[in-house]
Amino acid sequence: MQLSYLTASLCHRLCFWCSRPVNTDLIAELTLILRQRSITTVFQPIFDVTKQRIIGYEALSRGPQDSPLHAPAVLFSCAQQAQRLSELELLCREAAIATFAELQLDGKLFLNVSPNTLLDPAHPKGQTLQLLRKYGLGPQQVVIELTEQDKVEDADLLRVAVEHYRELGFHIAIDDLGAGYSGLKQWSEIQPDIVKIDRYFIDHCDFSPVKREFLKSIIDLAKATNTQVIAEGIERFEEFQLVTRLGIGNVQGYFLACPSVQPERHYRHQHMHESWQACDRRDQSLSIGWLAEAKQVLCQHTCCREAQQFFAEDKSVFSVVVIDADRRPVGLLYKEQLCELFATPYGHALYDKQPVSALMDCSPLVVDESEALDSVSQQITEGELDIRRHIIVTRAQEYLGVVPLRLILKHMTEEKVRHAQHANPLTMLPGNIAINEAIEQRLHTGSSFTLAYFDLNHFKPFNDLYGYANGDGVIKLVAELIRRHTQAVPCFVGHIGGDDFMVVFDDAQAQAICAAVIADFDRQIVSYFSTEHIAAKGYWSCDRQGRRQFIPLLSLAVGLVSPDVNCCHNAHQVATLAADAKKEAKRQLGSHVFCCQRRKPAAPLYRLHQDELDAQRHSLGG
């Protein structure tokens, strides 16, 4: 696919046009376009990969096909220099709204609006709302995209203008985030509903660690501010794969669908959903490909003299990957080794014309980009590699990039520390934060799952009578039984704290597995009680008020729920369903698995104000 090259070439030509002074012929052509209203609107769909649907269409305007102002960059640049930008934008806006209504497209209409147009005193107020009414659309169907390419002189005035649109019911988006003036400041001040990441940060992001880190920071900020993110300008499968791996579910670009006067109306890109699912099935640990950085390579036939010149030009490089004619890595050439040979009396005479293949390390560690970091770390340990070396990363056996060993160890350490911080110290199982993340991930991707809530019955009196050491032993027993019975199925096991555990099952065997855990528990728990208590099936103890009561032997209650992922919006709602199911299980005698049939969160209860209560009584006649 040569889209990137064509895009760069087109942009070069457009920049040339835009930088030229507007001549009278172009002004005359613009005047003719505005008079004849000869603007064509094309639409590019925006996909929600997680829910396999189109969420809206971005409207893109074009001049007449045979006009020198056909390209939008030239058209709008001419209008700006001719001081007719407001007039052109209104024409494009009406054409977009009219065509969107005529085609009866689903989802939202994304309209590009220049911030300076909003602030233009001559720009008609209320025109967009009138156009929507004229063509039978509502403001809730429209997203105003403010491009970040233009410098805004009066930020306060822009904020007021944006708030006006928001109060009318429009959604607000920042377009081309990261491409222009004070992006994060504008984000903070405007507080948009949506941000669209500039194409620059998407282009070959799979090769650039810097771009990957930028995308991660934007995702984190979007989560903190409850802002949707759209990755636009995706032209390659690898770009799409990376942004979806990072958690960006809304995507747009030529790889997915081109702008068209008759745009796609349905989600037909099965490979998009398969790629998303494959990413979510991956282990939580990072794959090596995310850290790979493309560096300059040498052909295996390059002579050593040229290699020495290569090292001399860049003092920071200490090794270089050697590839064959098919771009497959065949070795690593080290600067120190080459320097040692050339330092000998006859070094240059002997090795100047020798190919680098004669001196390179022929057995470096080469791994595929999909290899998990912990797997690579194990290979490093077993091979006892020098900490200063690099790992070569490939994609389909071709060279992709290199990763320093130090960077791998750094990420592995950070992952271990993160796990330790969130793990329960008694069982070393992940805690609340990780459990919530596991649930949120499945809700985000729309993947069906079953949540099991494990809780011990009568644990506190047992702990008081038999001591904390035995209490800890019982908790460890439950953890071990859950681990043992779930190790062969896809699931996530977590320890909430105390005697509470949660398992997120991606498998349909959840009920049978929980029953097996209970059966195993009932067989083994008797070893923690005295013979007398086993024979009596319990013991007498005092409650907190000092009243004597008979306490049955420990048993295990399990609440099971399969939440509706389309109705549950967060981990808290799912956990509440599971907690209700667990309460029902605890009402039964002995160990029990209760399967909750309710799949949706309960309707919220509202506390009525006294005035409302009085009004209700009055309406009922009392």
N, C-alpha and C positions, 0 to 999 in steps of 0.2 A: 504494500500500500504506500503510495507516494503522496498522501494527503499533506503530510508535514512539509514536504518540499514545495508542493504547490501553494500551500498557505503562505509560506515564507516568501515565495516569489510574488504572489499576489499582493501581500502586504508591502513589499518593496515598491511595487508599481503604484500602489495606492498612496504611499507616503510621498512618492515623487509628485503625484497629482496634487495631493493636499498641500504640499509646501509651495506649489506655484501660485503666483498672484492670480486671482480670479479675473479672467478676461471677459470682454463684453459678450463674446459668443456664448460662454457658459452661463452668464447672467441671463441672457436672452433665453437659453434653453431651460433654465430654472423657472423663469417667468412663465414659459409655455406649459411646463409640467404643472405648475400651481394653478394656472388658468384652466387647463383641460382636466385637472385632477387625475392625471395619468400615473397613479402610484399602484403598484402591485404588491399584495401582501402574501408572504409565504410563512408557513408555520412549521416549527420544529418541536416535536413532542418531548416532554420531560417524563422520564420513567421512574416509578417507584419499584425498585427491584424486589424488595421484601414482600410486597403485597401483589406483585405481578400486575401492575395496572399503570395507565397513563394518568398523571395527576394534573396535567395542563399542557399548554402550548405557548411557546414564545413567538410573538408576532415580529417578523422581520420585513422591512420595507425595501422595495427595489424601484429604481427608475425604469423608464421604458427600455425594452431589450436593445433597441438600436441606438440608444442615446449615450453620449459620453458621460452622462450622469447616472448610468444604470447601477454602478457599484455604490452601495450605501455610504462607504467612507467618503467617496468623492462627492456624492450628493449632499450629505450633511455638512461637509466642509465648505462647499460652495455656498450653501444657505447661511452658514454662520458668518462667512466673510461678507456676504451680501446683506447681512442683518435681517434675514428672513427666516431664521431658525424656528421661531415660535409658530409662524404660519405653516411651515413645512411639517412640524411635529403634529399640529392639529389635524392636518390633512392625513398624515400617516395613521394617526390615532383613529380617525373616523373610518378609514379604509379597513383597519384591523378589526374594529368592533363590528362593522357591517359584514365583513367576510366571515368572521368567527360565528356570528349569529346565523348567517346564511348556510354555512356548512353544518351547523348544529353540533359543534364539537363539544365533547364532554370535558369536565375538569375546569381549570382556571385559565384565564387569558392573561399572559404576562406581557405587559406593555412597557417598552423602553421610554423613559422620560429623562431628559437632561435636567439636573438640579437647577441650572441657571435659567432654564425655561420657566420653572415654577416660580422663580424669584423675579422674572421679568414683569415690570409693572404693566406692560402693554399686553401681556398674555391674558386672554379672556378667562374669567373665573367661572367655575361651575359648568364649563363646556363639556367636560368628560361625563359628568352625571347626566346632562341633557342627552348626550349621544347614546348612553346606555339605555335610557328610557325610550329613546326613539327606536332602538333596535331590539327592545324587549329583554335586556339583560339587567342584572343587579350589580351593585358595587362589590358584593361579597364574592362575585365570580371573577374579580379582576385583581391582579397583583401589579402594583406600580414598581417598576424596576428603575432605581436611581443609579446611573452609571457613576463609577468612582473616577472616571477618566478626567472629568472636569474639575477645576479648582473652584471651590465655593468661597466667596469673600465674606459672606454674612452667614455664619453657621447658625446663629440664633434664629434668624429669619427663616432659614431652611427648616429648622426643627418645628417652627410654628406651622409652616406650610404642610409638612409631612403629617403633623398631628391633625390638621384640618382634614386631610384625606383619610386618615385612620378613623376619625370620628364619623365620617360619612359611610364607613363600612369597607373601605379598600384595605387590602393587605399590602405591606411595604417590604420591598426587597432591596438589598444593596448588590448591584451587579459589578462584575470584574473586581472582586475584593482582592486587594494586594497589588493592583496595577497602577493606582494613581495616588491621589492626595489624601494623606491622613486617614487611611482605611479604618484602623481600630478606633480612632477618635470619633469618626463618623458613626461607627457601629455603637459606641458607647452613648453618643448623644441622641441618635435617631431611634435606637432600640428596634431594629427591623424584625419582621416575622421570619424573614428568609435571607440568607446570604448565599451568593453564587461566587464560587472561587474562580479567580481569573485563570484563563487558559495557560498562562505561563507556568503555573505551579502544577498543572496536570501533565503538560507536555514532557514525556519521558520521565515521569516521576519515579518509575520503577528503577531507573538508573541513578537517581540522585538522592542521597541520604538527607541533604539539606531540604529538598522539597518535601520529602516524607515527614521530616520533623515539623515543617511549616503546616502540613495538612493535619498532623496529630494535634498541634496546638490550637488550630482553628476548630477542630472537632471538640476538644476539651472546653474551649470557650463557649461554643454553641450549646453544649450540654448545660453549662453553668448558667447560661442566659436564656435557656429554653427556646433556642433559635434553630430553625430548620437549615440544613446545608444542602446545596446542590453543586455537584461537580460538573462543570460544563466544559465543552471543548474536547471530549474524549474521542480520540481518533484511532487508538490501538487497544487490542484486547488486554495487553499487559497493564495499561493505564487503568482500564476498567476493573481488572482483577485487583489491583492494589487499592484503589479507592473504596471498593466494596469490602475488602479485607479490613480496612481501617474503620469501617462502620458507616460509610456514607452510602445511604440507600437510594438517594435521589440523584439521577444521572442524566446527562444530555450530551449529544455530540454526534459527529458524522459516523462513528463506528456503530452507533445504535440506530440512527435514522437521520436522513438528510432533510433540510428545510424543503418544503414542497407546497404547491398550491392545493394539492390533495394529500394532506399528511396522513400517516398511519393513524388508525383509530383504535387499534387493539394491541395488547401486549403479545407480540409474536416471537419474541427473542428468547427461546427456551434456553439457549446457552447462557443467558444472563442469570436466570434462576439457578441453573445447575452450578454455575461458578459461585454464586452466593452461598448455596448449600454446602458446596465443597469447602469453602472458607470456614463456615461455621462448624463443620465436622472436624476441623483441624484441632490438634492439641492446643491448649492455651499458651504453650511456650512459643516463642518467636521462631520463625524459620530463618535460615542463614541468608536467604536471598534478600531479605529486608535490609540487611546491613551492607550488602555488596556495593562497591563503588567502582565504576568503570575507570580504568587507568590505561595509559598508553602501553602497547605491547610491541614485541619484536618478532619478526618472522624467524623461523629456525635456521634460515640460510643467511641471515644477517652476519656480517663479519665482526669479529671482536673489536676491531678498531672503531667501527661505527657505534658499537655498544658502549665503548668507553666515552665517546663524544656525547652519547645520550645521557650518561650519568653525569658528565661534566657540566652539561647545560642545566640540569636540575639537581642541586646539591641535596635536596630533601629526599630523593629517591634512593633506596638502598637495595631494591630488587625489582625485577621486571619479569612479567609473564612472557613465555615464548610459545608461539602458536604455529600450527602447520597451515597448509594451504586452505583447509576447510574450517579455519578458525577454532580448531580444537586445541586446548592447552596441552603442550607436551613437556613442559619443564619450567623451572624458575632459574633465572640468572642473577647471581648475587654480586653486588658492586665490590665488596671486600675481597672476594675470590679473584675477580678480574684485576683489581689493583695489585694484589699480591703477585700475580703472574707477570704483570707488566713491570713490576719493580725489580725483577731479576735482571741480570746483565743482558741476556738475550731474549727477554720477554717479548718485546715488540717484533723482533725478527721471527720468532717462533709462532706467535699467536695473532699478529695483526690481521692476517687473511684467513684465519681459521673461522669456521662458522660457530656461532654461539652454542649450537647444539652439542659441540664437542666439550664444552665446559659447564653447561647448565646442570642443575639438579634434575635428574630424570624421573624422580619419584616424589614430587610434592603432593600434599594432601589436596585432592580435587573432589568437590562435593556438588551435588545438584542443588539448585536454589530452594527446592522444597524441603531439604533436610532440616530437621528440627535442631535448635541450638544445643539442647542437651545431648543429642546424638553426636553432633560434631564435637562437643566438649569431651565426650567419652573417647572419641577417636584421637583427639589431641593428647589426652592423658595416656592412653595405651601406647601411642607412638612416641611419647616423650619428645615432642617437638620443641625447638627453641622458641622462647616467648617472643623473640623479635621477628619471627617469620609471619608470612601471610598465608591465608587459605584461599585457594582459587575456587571460584563459584561458576558453575556452568548452567546454561539453559538449553535443553535438548542437545547436550554434549558440546555446544559451542560456548566459547568464552563469554562470560557475562561481567565479571568484575572480581575484585579481591577484597578480603576482610582481614584486618590485622588480628592476630591472636589476642592481643590485649583487649580489643573491643569486644570480642566474644566472651572473654572471661569477665569483663566489666558487666555485660548484660546478664550473664549467668548469675553473678553475685547479686545484682539488683533484684533479679527474679527470686532468688533464694531469700533475700532479706524481706521482700514484699510478702512472700509466702509465710515466713516466720512471724511477721508482724500481725498477720490476719489469722493465723492458725491457733487452734485451741492447744494450750500447753500440755494438757493431759493426754489427748489422743493424737495431736498433731494433724488433725483434720481441719480443712478450711472453715473459717468462721462466718459470721453474719454478712460481712461485706462481700465475700466471695460467693456466698449463697445467693444474695440479692443480684449480683452480677450475672450468675448462671441463669436465674429466672428472667431477668431483664433481656438477656441476649436472645432467649427463645421467644419472648414476646415481640421483640424487635424484628425478628426474622419470620414470625408467624408460624414457627415450628410447634406442632402439638407435643405435649408432654404430660406426665403425671407426677404430682408432688406427693411424697409420703412424709408424714410427720410422726416420728417415733418419740414416745414418752413413757417413762416407767411409772407404774402405779405403786403408791405407798412407799416411795423412795425415802422421804424425810424420816419417818419413824425407824426405818431400817438403818439409816445412816446414824441416827441418834443412839440406837441400841448396839449395833455391831461396830461402830467406829468409822472414821473417815477413810481409813486405809481400805477396809472392805467396800465402802461406798465407791471409792475410786476404782477398785477392782471390778465392780459390777459395771460401771460406766465404760471401762476399757473392754469388758466382755461384749457389751452391746456394740461398741465400735468395731471390734474384730469380727463379730458375726455379720454385721452389715457389709463390711469390706469383703468378707469371704463369699457371701452370696451374691454380691453385685459385680464382682470383678470380671465376669464373662459377658456383661451386657453394657451397652452405652448408657452412662448415667453420671451424675455428679453427687458425691457424698459430702455432706457438711455437718459440722457440730455446732449447734446454736450456742450451747453452754449448759452446764449442769448435766441433767439427764435427758436433754432434748436434742434430737438429731433430725436432719432433713435429707431426703434423697430426691433428686430431680431425675426421673426416669425418661429416657427417650425411647424406651422399649415397651411393648404391649404386655410384657410379663410381670408388670409391677405388682399386681395383687398376689400372684403365685410366689414371687420372691419374698414379699413381706410375710406371707404365711409360713414360708420355710424358715425365715429368721425367727419368727415367734416359736415355732416348733423346736428349733435348736435351743433357743433361750430357755424354754420351759424345762428341757432336759438337763441343762447345765446349771441353772440357777440354784438348784437344791444343794449344791456343794458349798454354798455360802451360808447355809443355815444349820443349826444344831439338829441332832436327831429328834429331840423332843419337839421342836417347832415344826419339823417336817411331818411328824406323826399327827400333830394337832392342826396342820395346814395353816399355821399362823401363830400369833403370840399376843399377849395382853400388853398394852402400853397406855400411857396417859397422853391426852391431847393438851393443847396449849392452855386450856382452862382447868387442867388437873383432873379431868374425868377419865376414868378407865374405859378403854374400848378394845375390842378384838381387831387386830390388824392381820389381814391375809398375807400370804407369801407374796414376794415381788412378782409382778406380771408386766407384760409389755403391751401398751396400747398404740395402735397405728391408725392414723387418719389418712385416707387416700382421696385425692381430688384431681380431676382432669379438666383444668380451666379452659374456658372458651377464649382463645388468644385474640379474638376480634373484639371481645367485650372487656377483658381485663387489660388495664393500661399501665400497671406498674406492679412491682414485686409485692408491695404491701397488700394490694387487693388479693393476690394469689395466696399469700401467707395467711391472710384472714380466713379464706375458704378452708385452707388446710387445718388451721387452728380449730375451726368449728367442727370439722370432721374428727379431729383428735379428741375433742370434748365428748363427742358421741361415743367414740370407742372406749373412753374411760368410764362411761356409765355402765358398761357391760361387766359381767363377772369374769375375772381372769383375763388372760391375754386375748386380744381381739383385734381384727382388722375391720374398720368401718369404711365403706366406699360411699363417698358423698355424691349424690346425683346432681346437686346444684353446681353449675359451672360458671355462673356469672356473679359478680359482686352484688351484694344487697343494695337496695336503693337507700340513699342517705336519709337519715332522720333529722328533721329540722326542728329546733326549739322555737315555738311560736312566741312572739312578743305578746305581752299582756293585752295590748290593744287589739291584736288579731284574735286572741281567744275571746275577748268580749264581743268582738264583731261576729264571730262564729256563733256564740251563744245567742246573740240577738237575732241572727238570721234563722236560728232553729226555734225561736220563740221563747227562749229562756235565758 
